[in-house]
Amino acid sequence: MPKLNHFNQSGDVHMVDVGDKEITLRQAITEGRIYMQPDTLKMIVEGKHKKGDVLGIARTAGIMAAKKTSDLIPLCHPISITHVDISLEPVTDENIVICTTTVETRGQTGVEMEALTATQITLLTIYDMCKAVDRGMVISDVCLLQKSGGKSGLWEKPGERNARKKD
């Protein structure tokens, strides 16, 4: 098991020094789901929510969250994000919305935390906008599907070879 690098030799927490790392294109793809009642999903898909475009507002919230990740996660580096794409796929036969997020940067550290944060906030925004009609919604399966760039190169979640990848 690799050692945790957010602790120094004395065991104190510190921010990892990435100053000597190579600047490379780094990408992370994450996914998550929100389960809901059929009528809730129908309302979203048909655009009949009184608060407006649920998926559009959720996508905007997710993009904003990716940009604010270092303000939310201790020891997370503030980075210059070059691209965020959030795909929201309603699946009516399962009563879910699948959120797939791709985040990119050209830098010295990865964007996994930014992509995970964007996915979580996107799903939480859907929950927030729809909770008045469906308090039983469940957010689940939020995970990293793929990351690339840096010294460690490409990593894919086992079993996700054909994951929803963005071009």
MILO-857896 format. One record per residue (C-alpha): x, y, z. Coordinates in steps of 0.05 Angstrom, whole numbers, plus 5000, padded with zeros to 4 digits. Last residue first. Layout:
BEGIN
XYZ/...
END
This chain:
BEGIN
471652554472/467952384537/468151694566/462051324591/465350694615/467350154566/473449924605/469650014671/470849324702/476449574746/476250334751/481150604700/487950914713/492151244658/498851574673/502151514741/507252054726/501952574707/496052474662/489852054664/484051894710/478151434699/471651204730/472151564797/466051424838/459151654862/454951024865/449251344904/444551934914/437751704939/431152074930/426151954986/424352684997/420452714931/415853294916/418953834960/425753504952/426053654877/430554264873/434954044930/435653334904/437553584834/442454054867/445353484908/446553094844/450453664812/454053794877/456453074882/458653044809/462453704813/465953484877/468052824845/470753184783/474453704824/477353174870/479852764811/483153364778/490453164781/496653554800/502153914763/498054254709/494354254645/487254164669/481253734652/474653544685/469653034659/463152914696/457952364686/451352454722/446251894716/439052094729/434851534756/427851234751/430450564724/426050534662/426451284655/433951344651/435452094653/442452234628/446052854655/452753004624/457453484659/463353754620/468754164654/474854434618/481254834631/481354814706/486855234736/488454924803/487655084876/491054494911/486854064958/489754065029/482754155060/477054035012/471854595005/475755204981/480154754937/473854494904/471155174884/471955114808/469054414807/463154684848/461555214797/461254694742/456754254786/452054834801/451454984727/449654254712/444454264768/441254894740/440854584671/438253924698/432754244739/430454734686/425555174724/423355224797/416155044778/418554374751/414954204685/421154104642/418453444613/424753064636/424553364706/417053244717/417752534690/423552404738/419352634797/413352224774/417651594769/420151674841/427551804849/434551504845/440451974837/446651704805/454151844803/459951854755/466952104750/471852244694/478652554710/483452884662/490553144667/494553444610/501653504635/505953984675/511653574706/512053554782/517353964817/512454454849/507553924872/509054014946/503753624985/499854055034/501453875106/498653455163/503653295218/506252585226/513352815242/515852555174/510452965139/503252755128/499152885065/503252365028/499751745053/504351155039/502850694982/500050005000/
END
